[in-house]
Every structure is written in C-alpha cells, then in structure tokens.
Amino acid sequence: MKEKRCPVCGSTDYESENVEYIYRHSGRYLLVRDVPAEVCRACGTRFYAAQVLHEIERCFFAIQDEKAMEYVRMPVTIYGALCPG
C-alpha cells in the first residue's frame, strides 16, 4: 500500500484533528467548529473527507433564511450538531 503524502510539502506525517472550517458561498459565510480533518504535521495543510464537505454545504443552504445586501454576523455551529438525525 502506497503511503499518503502531502501534496504541498511531501510529508507523510498526518494527525487527525477537529478544526474550524469556513464555508463561503455567494458572499455568505458559515463558521463550523469541530470539523474532522487530517492535518499535515509538517506544513499544516488540511484534508477533509468529501462526505464532510458535502454535509457542511447541504446544511449551509438549510439554515440560510435571512436575505440582506451585506452580512456582518456569521452563524457558528459544531459539525456533529449540524443536522441531527
């Protein structure tokens, strides 16, 4: 089995962490805390499972009910609490 290498620095040293992730779409933002990621210990590059990113995107659209010309506030949530069920 081939060892996974960071495409930025070439390191094979990864660590699983829960991180903050900012999702952005059409000028709107969602800060999501406790998102599972693999983080390169050498350079800090983060890697997310496709399923995690799809879930964040799906829930972003589910919670957008305000319409404004400009947003100052940012909704904040925890990944595990995004869409219970």
Helices and strands as residue ranges (DSSP letters): E 14-25, E 28-40, E 46-47, H 50-63, E 76-78, G 79-81
